[in-house]
Amino acid sequence: MIIRPIQYRDLPALQEIARESGPGFTSLVDDRTYLESKIRHAIDSFGRDIQRPGNEHYLFVLEDEKTGDIMGTTGIEASAGHERPLCHFRRETGNLIRCSHYTGCSEICSLYLRPRYRQANAGKLLSKVRFLFMAQNPQRFSSTIIAEMRGVSDAGGQSPFWNWLKTRAGDLDFATVTRLAGTGTPEFMDTILPAGPLSVTDIPPEAQRVIGQVHEQTRPALKMLEAEGFRHTGFVDLFDAGPTVEAELCDIISIKLSNQCQVQVVDDSMTAITRHQPGNRNQAMLITNTEMADFRATVTEAATWLPHHNLLTVPESLARELGLVDGGMTRFLPLAQAAARTELHSRAPEVKYAH
């Protein structure tokens, strides 16, 4: 499985993912025109020469390199709220107050692993690859990274929080309001949401209970981000009251543990020999190249890190898939080392729905 930037040929699969993910997944909406625009924007973003974050959106797909199937998606918004307002409710004593606290922060988003492709390390690859991409290109991102987590809704797509709030906000159903939130005009929220504070005492118990809580299938993703150092500080989504979590870019565990080093391409037949030489470290690791439009990443046990030489030996076949060349550069993250650092925080299974 290989991570790469999205391309126009991925539109049918992206629309299937938007349909599968259902209401509440506002960063991918089942609207062909909207998704075409999203792909076009992503391709343009990867092609820009950037010195500071703007309205770029980086959208990746996880591809089964043997079949060409698209297994999932993951993305990064370079500067949230750049073109349309990014609003949340801030939870204070007794009230929910609408605000734009996170405007300008970078947002990790659009993570979805399709049910039939849920396998070992697929969720980790979709989640952690964004951090290695940011580590390699820090000038493209804010110093604060956020993630809006999907809030509580039932199997029918009904949100307890929105079922209460909609009585004060135009009486739109949850699927419609989340669709409009993703595709509508910047003024959309001002036209349907109350402008003033919402008193928590006016909220029925079933809606109060879900404020700051996540969808049951989002819990693994939240645990994974908490293990990376993300924390909820009181800001929740306007529609389902799911939590927004944040971390400083320099403090994210996967970024701190990743390494950039030189590549040594070896013959495939030499890989097993090199792997078992004394002093070498062979383990599952996430590997990326250092390209932009031609970015590639995967999880593998076929590479070997030679720490004393700061070299990563990569078999020729894998180097070809990742666009790595002998003497070039790579960035990698040893997954066992990352797991050891986060074990006290999380024992999350593979990601299902995320954010």
Secondary structure, 3 states (H helix, E strand, C coil): CEEEECCHHHHHHHHHHHHHHCCCCCCCCCCHHHHHHHHHHHHHHHCCCCCCCCCCEEEEEEECCCCCCEEEEEEEECCCCCCCCCCEEEEECCEEEEECCCCCCEEEEEEEECHHHCCCCHHHHHHHHHHHHHHHCHHHCCCEEEEECCCCCCCCCCCHHHHHHHHHCCCCCHHHHHHHHHHCCCCHHHHHCCCCCEEHHHCCHHHHCCCCCCCHHHHHHHHHHHHHCCEEEEEECCCCCCEEEEEEHHHCHHHHHCEEEEEEEECHHHHHHHHCCCCCEECCEEEECCCCCCCCEEEECCCEEECCCCEEEEEHHHHHHHCCCCCCEEEEEEHHHHHHHHCCCCCCCCCCECC
